[in-house]
Amino acid sequence: MTLVLPNLQGKQMGQVLTTITVTNPIDQVLAERGFIPAGEIRSFTLDQVIVDTGATLLALPAPIISQLGLKQVGERDVKTSAGITKGRIFAGAQIIVEGREGRFDC
């Protein structure tokens, strides 16, 4: 029996990249109820986002969290490549990935 290996030249393994859209869900509700125009919903689309399949929290850059206007709801120890540190937790960012959506603390 001969073992046949697939040709993986030019293919990168171990890294998943995707595009995500992050939205402030409170802005969406305000727009749906007519309190703000739809054009004022704070939202960002981020390309080439690295997916960490072992992550238990969503990590977003602080400037994006600030511009989205997400509310801080606490702090938590987070394990990063630099070690364990305190991370601020923000409530309920709406995330759309590959056509699927959900709300996640970040």
C-alpha positions as CSV (number, residue, x, y, z in Angstrom):
1,M,0.0,0.0,0.0
2,T,1.3,3.4,-1.0
3,L,0.6,6.5,1.1
4,V,-0.5,9.4,-1.1
5,L,-0.1,12.9,0.4
6,P,-2.1,15.9,-0.9
7,N,-0.3,18.7,-2.7
8,L,-0.4,21.5,-0.2
9,Q,2.1,23.8,-2.0
10,G,0.8,27.4,-2.0
11,K,-1.8,26.7,0.7
12,Q,-1.4,28.0,4.2
13,M,-2.6,25.8,7.0
14,G,-3.5,26.7,10.5
15,Q,-4.9,30.1,9.9
16,V,-8.5,31.1,9.2
17,L,-9.2,34.6,7.9
18,T,-12.7,36.1,7.4
19,T,-14.6,39.4,7.1
20,I,-16.8,40.5,10.0
21,T,-19.3,43.3,10.5
22,V,-19.6,44.6,14.1
23,T,-22.6,46.8,14.9
24,N,-24.0,48.6,18.0
25,P,-27.4,46.8,18.5
26,I,-28.8,49.7,20.5
27,D,-28.4,51.9,17.5
28,Q,-30.2,49.4,15.4
29,V,-33.2,49.4,17.8
30,L,-33.2,53.2,17.9
31,A,-33.3,53.3,14.1
32,E,-36.0,50.7,13.9
33,R,-38.2,52.8,16.2
34,G,-37.5,56.0,14.3
35,F,-35.3,57.8,16.9
36,I,-32.3,58.0,14.7
37,P,-31.8,57.7,10.9
38,A,-30.5,54.3,9.7
39,G,-27.4,56.1,8.4
40,E,-26.4,56.8,12.0
41,I,-26.1,53.2,13.1
42,R,-22.5,52.7,14.2
43,S,-21.0,49.8,12.4
44,F,-17.7,48.6,11.1
45,T,-16.7,46.0,8.6
46,L,-13.3,44.4,9.2
47,D,-11.5,42.4,6.5
48,Q,-8.8,39.7,7.0
49,V,-9.8,39.1,10.6
50,I,-7.9,36.1,12.2
51,V,-10.3,33.5,13.6
52,D,-9.0,32.0,16.9
53,T,-10.8,28.7,17.1
54,G,-9.8,28.3,20.7
55,A,-11.0,31.7,21.9
56,T,-13.7,32.1,24.4
57,L,-14.1,35.9,24.1
58,L,-14.4,38.2,21.2
59,A,-11.4,40.6,21.1
60,L,-11.8,44.0,19.3
61,P,-9.4,46.9,19.2
62,A,-10.2,49.6,21.8
63,P,-10.7,52.4,19.2
64,I,-13.4,50.3,17.4
65,I,-15.2,49.6,20.7
66,S,-15.1,53.3,21.5
67,Q,-16.4,54.4,18.1
68,L,-19.2,51.8,18.4
69,G,-20.2,53.2,21.8
70,L,-20.4,49.9,23.5
71,K,-21.0,49.9,27.3
72,Q,-18.4,48.5,29.7
73,V,-20.0,45.9,31.9
74,G,-17.0,44.6,33.9
75,E,-13.4,43.3,33.9
76,R,-12.1,39.8,33.6
77,D,-8.7,38.0,33.6
78,V,-7.8,37.2,30.0
79,K,-5.1,34.9,28.8
80,T,-3.1,36.3,25.9
81,S,0.1,35.4,24.2
82,A,1.7,38.0,26.5
83,G,0.3,36.3,29.6
84,I,-2.7,36.8,31.9
85,T,-3.9,40.4,32.2
86,K,-7.1,42.3,33.1
87,G,-9.5,42.8,30.1
88,R,-12.4,45.2,30.0
89,I,-15.7,43.5,29.0
90,F,-18.2,45.4,26.8
91,A,-21.8,44.3,26.3
92,G,-23.5,42.9,23.3
93,A,-21.7,43.7,20.0
94,Q,-23.7,42.4,17.1
95,I,-21.4,40.4,14.8
96,I,-22.1,39.1,11.3
97,V,-19.8,36.4,10.0
98,E,-20.4,34.5,6.8
99,G,-24.1,35.5,6.8
100,R,-24.6,34.4,10.4
101,E,-25.2,36.8,13.2
102,G,-25.2,36.9,17.0
103,R,-24.6,39.1,19.9
104,F,-21.4,38.7,21.9
105,D,-19.7,40.5,24.8
106,C,-16.2,41.6,23.8
